[in-house]
Amino acid sequence: MPESDLITIGAFARSCGITASALRFYDDSGLLAPAGVDEITGYRYYAPAQVDRAVTIRRLRDIDMPLDGIAGVLAADAHDAAALIDTYVAGLVERTRQARRTAEVVKAALGEPSGWWVATVRGPVLAAAVEQILAATGTDPDLPVLAGVRVEATSDSLTFTATDRYRLSTRTVVPEQAGSSEWAATVDGAELSAALPEIRGAHLVDIEAGERSVRFRSADGVVRPCRTLAEPFPDHRGLLAALPVAPTHAVVSKHELMGALEQQRARYLRLTVSPDSVALAGTDEESATVLSALVTGPSVDIFFGFTILHPAVATAIGPDVRLDIGGPTDPMVVRSADNGDLTTLAMPVAPSVIDAENGSHT
């Protein structure tokens, strides 16, 4: 390259966002040698084509990669370089988590309420799972625990459950990293709902358990604490285990079923499952919206309150829902047909209750 095309170390440093002293250090370290050095003055000169390499070094130093690691990245092809960077960042994340755990121990020793790491989950996945089951939380002032979300952690999963006694929704997700011990708590639903925007906006969220709270900590250090509820949560596992085997099953388009629901104005709805179809109508209407469905088992009529059935279907994931229907007083199980880890129980209404309410308005 003609000497006239070279630029001084000062001009090169400004174009790369690097100090001249750092460029001298990188030269002495063998990472970025100048294109030319004046034999008399010792001044270093750089070529414009070296800018990309210099910027790469600067960015890797911004994430505190050591010089030998940077040398390995620069010497590798694109695929291997990306793998080296991923490995370094994974180690950096783990060291950060370990530092947080150590910090919690130190804070506890200084009198700060103790806490411990439970799991790490992708923020958008965690937010979506919580949103899907929040509709089943209750508002009964005599049972404040029903306003909470039960969170249960094992070595390979996180399960979120909510119930208002008429609905029960449970959702399981696989964490990016799970703790080695089991843990469970009931988290205040309102506070958890308020934390969702920040949880959704974080790539990864650490769930940390405390004595009376759960903390959701993002990688940039933002922490959202949510109060935990001391009252015992209903035995949802016992309820699920005690469900009788449903004789009737129907798989129907979620989009079509939601459309049929949103056309209804009645307080109570009749769901009729027949061979090859599901029909939906208000209890005071003769006409029904008939939807194609894949049905196995006997035909059945079952009744629901609109405010129970609508959210049970609306929170399902995937294009189809599966309805498992037992007797007229048994909970109907709503599952996402392509993603069976979201389960919602919807309690039906006895026809006698509907008749009594209709009679009181006549």
C-alpha positions, 0 to 999 in steps of 0.5 A: 500500500502506498505510504500516502494511504496510511493514517496516523495512530491518532486518526486511526484511533478516533475512527475506531473509538479506541485510544492511541495507548490501547492501540500501542498495547494491542500492537505489543500484544500481537493483536493488531500491528500497524501497517507501517512504522517510521524508522526514524520517529517510531510513529505508527501508521495504520491502513483503513482496512484495519478498522474492522479488526480494531473494532472487533477487538474493542467490542470483545474487550467491552465484554471483558474477553481476555487477550488470549481469547480475542487472539483465538477469535481473530485466528478462527473462521466465522463459525469457530469464532462464533462458537468461541464467543458463545462459550465465553459469554456462557461462562460470563453468565454463569460467573454473574449468577454465581456472583449474585448467589454469593452476594445474597449470602453476604447480604444475608450475613449483613442482615438483609432477608435471605434469598436463593436462586430457583431457576432461570427462564427466558423472559417472554416465555415466563410472561406468556406462561403467567398470562395464560393462567392469570385469568383463572385467579379468584377475587373472593375476599374470604379466600385471598390465596385464590388471587395468587399463582402457585409456582412450583419448581423441580429439577427440570420444570416450572409449573404455574397454577391458578384457580378460582374454584370454577376454573383451574389452569396449569402451565408447565415450562422448561427453564433454561437452567433449573436449580437442584432442589424442589421449591414452591410458593404462592405469588400474589397475582396482582403484583405478578401481573404488574411485573409482566412488562419488565419480565417480557422485555428481559431475555433471561430472568432469574427467579430468586426465592425469599422468606416472604417474596419472590424476585424476578431479576433480569440480566441488567440488574432490574429486580421486581419483587412479588409478595408471597401468600402464606395461606395454603393453596388448594390441593390442585394436584389432588383435584387433577388426579381425582378427575374421572376418565372423560368419555367424550373428547372433541378437537376443534379450531380455537379460532372458530370456537372463539368466534362462536363464543364472541357472538353470544350475548347470553349469560349461560351457554349450552355446548352440544357435542355430537359426532363430527361437530360441536355446537354452541348456543345461549340457553334461551336461544334455539339456533346454535353455531355449529363447528366441525370437530373431531369427536370420539365418545358419546354425544353430550350436552353441557352448560357453562357460564360465559365468564367461565368458558370464554377465558378457558378457551381464550388462553389456550395455545396453538390452533386447536383445542381439545375438550375432554368432557365427563358428566354434566357436573364434572369439570371439562378439561380444555387442553391445547391440542398441539401443546399439552402442557397447558391445561384448564378445568372449567366447571359446568353449571347445572341446568337447575341453576340456570332455570332457577335464575331465569325464573327469578327474572320472569 
